[in-house]
Amino acid sequence: MRLTKRILAGAAFAAALTVGGAAAKAETIELKLAHFLPTINGMHVDFLEPWARELEARTNGKVKVTIFPAGTQLGNIAKLYDSVRSGVVDIAHGLRGIPRGRFAKTGIIELPFMTGSADAASRALWAVYPKYLKDEYPGVKLLGLHAHNGGLIHTRDKQVVTMSDLKGLRIRFPSAPIKAMLESLGAVPQGLPPGKVYENTQKGVIDGTVFPWDPMHSFKLSEVMNYHLDMGGIYTVSFWFAMNEKKYNSLPADVRQAIDDISGDNLVGKFGPWWDKWDSWGVEKVQAKGATVTQLSPEEAARWKEATTPIIDNWLAGLESKGVSNAREIYDAMKAEIAKVEGN
């Protein structure tokens, strides 16, 4: 009888341990974070990976974040927003212009000569987000908006110094406003995701691309690009960082607070210094190769500005015709926020 009681007691104790272990395991909140970049990219190295580990630290291990970068099943650039909105992933970081046709109001920041500063563009986007852009991101808790430093034209075989040099060149573009800009300058825009630029340049499918300096390092494009034209901040491109709204709302209050503490206002101001650092990595690669780097002359810059200025009015008018009645107001608001940062 005593033996039976001992056996039963032991079984009960073991069961309690099992249940307790399962409960402890269940307390860990598993989050999936997906993005479209290689793991050597600055946004992975300095932003996304540290952000994930900081969230884990601030929640004392209650949260575990697994990252799915480019090359993984969840890292498809064209599916990231749909994936985070539907809950396939919990958090995602994406490029505004892919797929095309979304976030049109956010894309106003990408019009010619808005700014070439990642800091000014990122701060401007976040400042106007609550009033003007929030309705573009249904189904998600937006954690941040940002943009890169002014882009350049990078080419393989032909050096571009003047507008006439661009005529007929097949140049990859990241978004519709940049496509319009390239067309106005005489180029033949080609739509490609960032990860496809290397092979298509190498094969001669495209002649070049527009990018900031960073991809010369992170996508190894310095290996296939021999000429680089600094356009003096003629354009920038924007990105979003978001979490599934239902998932965010389901989290314990302390976890939501931890996410808030490392996002939004506390995150957006970091992108300017980060982009300066990331671009320096690309410059180093280009310099080590001995590639040719040219600065757009003041006279040529004036010609490019004259050629691209009509894009702004046409683009805003196009948005108005599609129901964005306050497109010019958003443009002016962004310009005003940029001026605050740049001191203009």
Secondary structure, DSSP 8 states (H G I E B T S, - for coil): -HHHHHHHHHHHHHHHHHHHHHHHHHTSEEEEEE-SS-TTSHIIIIIIHHHHHHHHHHTTTSEEEEEE-TTSTT--GGGHHHHHHHTSSSEEEEETTSSTTS-TTGGGGGSTTS-S-HHHHHHHHHHHIIIIIGGGSTTEEEEEEEE-S--EEEESSS---SHHHHTT-EEEESSHHHHHHHHHTT-EEEE--GGGHHHHHHTTS-SEEEE-STHHHHT-GGGT--EEEE-SS----EEEEEEEHHHHHHS-HHHHHHHHHTSTHHHHTTHHHHHHHHHHHHHHHHHHHT-EEEE--HHHHHHHHHHHHHHHHHHHHHHHHTT-TTHHHHHHHHHHHHHHHHT-
